[in-house]
Amino acid sequence: MQPKNEITTETRDAATLLRIKGDVTVFSEPFLKEAYLGATRQGANRILLVFDKESYINSGGIAVLIQILAEARKRSQVVGITGLSEHFKKIFNMVGITKFAKIYGSVEEGLSAMASAG
Amino acid sequence: MQICSCYVFEGISDAQLGRLSGILREIRVGAGRWLFQEGDNGEAFYVLLEGAVEKVTLVEPGFELPISILRAPGECLGVSALVPPHVYSLSARCVEDSVLQAFDRAELEQLIRDDYLLGFNIMKNLAAYLLQRLNETRGELKVHFRTILQFTH
């Protein structure tokens, strides 16, 4: 049985937070896409992806995230990421996700930086 | 020692499980230690009892791609040892102090030579698992290509 991701959406400081629980794999695609497209339909142009520090993000999960980031770039949305463990910050840096989305140390840091990004 | 229930041994009789328990070794591996590395000869396969083990593959020197993390008792790793060319296709590292049951390939092969039905069941279970992994990998490829299409169209 494939695991489901629980993703909650919240609006704060003109940004939309997508809080993602559970491991992120290729099976997360429908959940992440639905959450992202739902936020987009609501007019979100600043999106902060908030991961659970215990979450494991495998190669499939990374692929899904890159797909969403590519779509966000086409829509000129600003995307930030927070909640990653040091292990995954390093991996995200290595695969170049930081070219599409900045990684922040906390939700507050992300919201503050994204607000001043305009 | 009782065998931890895992998909590789599904459908196997109590008598067969008894013989398998005769060849298992319980091992303890500390956090941060490698259980095996990609490309090593596959001398054993393992069933997790406690702890957590991460499976990774080396993309280029210094960059390991995360494949999965095993946390639940009964999760298996090192099944490449059971299939020619008996070379581990991924690396496995304990991310917590872990306890595993190890099954030596040579001893398992001997049990299978003595009981082909045991071998049939193990391979049937392994084939189902590998098909699932293949489908997952195909799903991942599709995601990559959808991303590529976003840039090329």
Interface residues (C-beta under 8 A of the other chain):
Chain A: D23 T25 V26 F27 E29 Y56 I57 N58 S59 G60 I62 A63 V64 I66 Q67 A70 E71 K74 I91 M94
Chain B: E54 T57 F63 E64 L65 P66 I67 S68 I69 E136 G139 E140 V143 H144 R146 T147 Q150 F151
